[in-house]
Amino acid sequence: MAMQRVEVVDVTDAESARAYIDQTVLATFCRVLAQSRLPPVEVMRMLASALGATYREVVGAHLDGRCPCGWRPLPAKDIEALHASLADAAGPKQPDDLNTMVIAGRA
């Protein structure tokens, strides 16, 4: 297997983290879709499964106090929040929503 090039990215806040994750997930989706010829929804299910497995692994590292960050997982609430985030992101956006509008210029 060939080594993949790791790109150094400056992730300094929530906005840059979101943009980096969005770009990474989309690039991964497109690569798997093109190479596998699987249906798009199947690849999306795989992404959702990978996210669930990542959550489970991170919870495992936090339940026994190995991580010094102080986060305490609440699986029922966390999974509910993940479901809501997926539904919100996947659903149609209202065109008049100020959060989705592109800034046209400066005043």
DAWO-V964466 format. One record per run of one state. SS is the DSSP state (H for helix, E for strand, - for the rest). FROM is the first residue (numbers start at 1). LEN is the number of residues. If there is no record, write none. Layout:
# DAWO-V964466
SS_FROM_LEN / SS_FROM_LEN
This chain:
# DAWO-V964466
-_1_13 / H_14_23 / -_37_3 / H_40_24 / -_64_11 / H_75_16 / -_91_17
